[in-house]
Amino acid sequence: MLATATEQRIHNFLAARSLWRASALNIPIALCSLIMPMLGAWRSIRRRLGYLQHFYSFIVLILNTILGI
């Protein structure tokens, strides 16, 4: 049985709407999959910077002690 033009339009609309819903769900999932590794890398960089900060503070403390500032 052939579908009428109206039925075909309704079918196309429903298919497009379900595709839109699927893509609307996939967008946050894709963003999370992109952002989470970056957050992990940022955490690692911050940890390293934290170590550098402590090292820098230690060097400044030694220099202050030596120079008597």
Backbone bond lengths (Angstrom), bond angles and torsions (degrees), N, CA, C in turn:
res aa  C-N    CA-C-N  psi(-1)  N-CA   C-N-CA  omega(-1)  CA-C   N-CA-C  phi
1 M - - - 1.452 - - 1.532 109.06 -
2 L 1.295 116.91 131.26 1.457 121.60 179.24 1.522 109.75 -84.12
3 A 1.329 115.21 139.50 1.460 119.42 178.99 1.519 109.18 -81.61
4 T 1.312 115.36 146.64 1.464 119.13 175.73 1.520 109.04 -72.87
5 A 1.312 115.87 167.45 1.468 120.54 -179.22 1.527 110.61 -61.47
6 T 1.324 116.69 -39.03 1.470 120.05 -179.88 1.521 110.51 -66.00
7 E 1.332 116.40 -44.19 1.461 119.34 178.33 1.521 110.79 -62.47
8 Q 1.341 115.99 -39.02 1.466 119.96 178.97 1.531 110.55 -64.24
9 R 1.347 116.65 -41.44 1.472 120.15 178.23 1.526 110.86 -63.12
10 I 1.333 115.81 -42.79 1.470 119.83 179.04 1.526 109.73 -62.42
11 H 1.324 116.03 -44.16 1.465 120.16 179.07 1.531 110.71 -60.77
12 N 1.340 117.00 -45.30 1.468 120.81 178.93 1.523 111.19 -62.51
13 F 1.338 115.91 -40.80 1.465 119.83 179.58 1.527 110.85 -62.98
14 L 1.339 116.12 -45.85 1.466 119.79 -179.42 1.524 110.96 -65.14
15 A 1.330 116.85 -39.10 1.467 119.94 178.57 1.526 110.21 -64.92
16 A 1.340 116.42 -43.00 1.465 119.86 179.29 1.523 110.67 -65.01
17 R 1.350 115.85 -39.02 1.464 119.03 -179.44 1.525 110.92 -65.87
18 S 1.330 117.55 -41.77 1.468 119.34 179.31 1.528 110.48 -67.68
19 L 1.344 116.70 -35.70 1.464 120.04 176.53 1.525 110.03 -65.12
20 W 1.346 117.15 -40.94 1.462 121.37 178.70 1.523 110.31 -62.32
21 R 1.347 116.10 -42.85 1.469 119.31 178.56 1.520 110.28 -61.22
22 A 1.323 116.34 -43.39 1.468 119.89 -179.69 1.523 110.24 -62.81
23 S 1.341 116.52 -43.33 1.467 118.39 -179.62 1.523 110.37 -70.66
24 A 1.337 117.05 -34.49 1.464 119.55 178.05 1.530 110.57 -65.05
25 L 1.319 116.74 -32.18 1.467 119.41 175.74 1.523 111.07 -75.73
26 N 1.324 116.59 -33.98 1.462 119.76 -176.32 1.518 112.74 -74.51
27 I 1.329 117.52 -26.30 1.469 119.67 -177.87 1.530 111.22 -61.59
28 P 1.357 120.42 -51.62 1.471 118.57 178.18 1.526 112.67 -63.19
29 I 1.336 116.50 -34.84 1.468 119.48 179.02 1.524 109.76 -64.77
30 A 1.340 116.36 -43.31 1.465 119.96 178.85 1.525 110.73 -64.96
31 L 1.331 116.61 -41.02 1.470 119.69 178.88 1.523 110.86 -62.74
32 C 1.331 116.04 -42.66 1.469 119.27 178.88 1.522 110.57 -63.09
33 S 1.331 116.54 -41.06 1.465 118.54 -178.88 1.521 111.24 -68.65
34 L 1.340 117.45 -24.62 1.461 119.93 175.31 1.523 111.73 -81.62
35 I 1.336 116.48 -39.88 1.469 120.48 -171.26 1.525 111.85 -79.47
36 M 1.327 117.93 -37.54 1.465 119.58 -173.58 1.534 113.06 -60.12
37 P 1.344 120.25 -44.84 1.472 117.87 176.17 1.525 112.36 -63.24
38 M 1.353 116.20 -33.98 1.462 118.94 178.27 1.525 110.30 -65.65
39 L 1.342 116.32 -37.85 1.464 119.44 177.53 1.519 110.46 -65.50
40 G 1.326 116.39 -39.51 1.461 119.66 176.80 1.509 111.56 -62.33
41 A 1.335 116.00 -42.65 1.467 120.01 178.09 1.525 110.04 -65.56
42 W 1.334 116.96 -40.46 1.466 120.88 179.19 1.524 110.52 -62.42
43 R 1.350 115.81 -40.30 1.464 120.02 178.46 1.525 109.98 -62.14
44 S 1.335 115.68 -42.64 1.461 120.69 179.28 1.527 110.73 -64.23
45 I 1.337 116.48 -43.04 1.470 120.19 178.52 1.523 110.16 -63.74
46 R 1.339 116.21 -43.29 1.472 119.08 179.28 1.520 111.17 -61.84
47 R 1.343 116.29 -38.20 1.460 119.70 178.87 1.528 109.72 -63.12
48 R 1.338 115.27 -44.69 1.469 118.72 178.97 1.518 110.98 -64.11
49 L 1.331 116.71 -41.34 1.462 119.93 177.73 1.526 110.72 -63.98
50 G 1.332 115.89 -34.00 1.458 119.56 176.58 1.519 111.21 -63.15
51 Y 1.344 115.66 -42.35 1.468 119.09 176.64 1.521 110.37 -62.52
52 L 1.340 116.54 -42.35 1.461 120.20 178.53 1.524 111.19 -62.89
53 Q 1.327 115.77 -38.33 1.465 119.79 179.30 1.535 109.80 -62.45
54 H 1.342 116.52 -44.49 1.465 119.42 178.47 1.527 110.47 -63.95
55 F 1.330 116.15 -40.95 1.458 120.57 179.22 1.527 110.18 -62.97
56 Y 1.336 116.01 -44.22 1.468 121.28 178.70 1.531 110.47 -61.50
57 S 1.330 116.70 -43.96 1.468 120.63 178.49 1.524 110.60 -61.88
58 F 1.338 115.91 -39.26 1.462 120.62 179.52 1.529 110.76 -64.59
59 I 1.347 116.57 -43.47 1.473 120.94 178.15 1.529 110.02 -61.86
60 V 1.328 116.86 -45.35 1.474 121.00 179.77 1.525 110.09 -61.91
61 L 1.324 117.30 -40.93 1.465 120.73 178.59 1.525 110.67 -62.04
62 I 1.325 117.18 -43.75 1.470 120.83 178.86 1.525 110.43 -63.57
63 L 1.349 116.40 -45.76 1.466 119.55 179.63 1.524 111.42 -62.74
64 N 1.314 117.05 -40.50 1.468 120.34 178.08 1.522 110.75 -63.28
65 T 1.329 115.38 -39.51 1.464 119.24 179.38 1.526 110.51 -66.70
66 I 1.337 116.22 -44.62 1.469 120.14 -178.48 1.524 110.78 -66.78
67 L 1.325 115.82 -46.51 1.464 119.64 -175.62 1.530 112.63 -82.76
68 G 1.316 116.56 -12.54 1.461 120.42 178.87 1.520 113.20 70.70
69 I 1.334 116.49 30.20 1.478 119.66 -179.57 1.514 109.12 -80.27
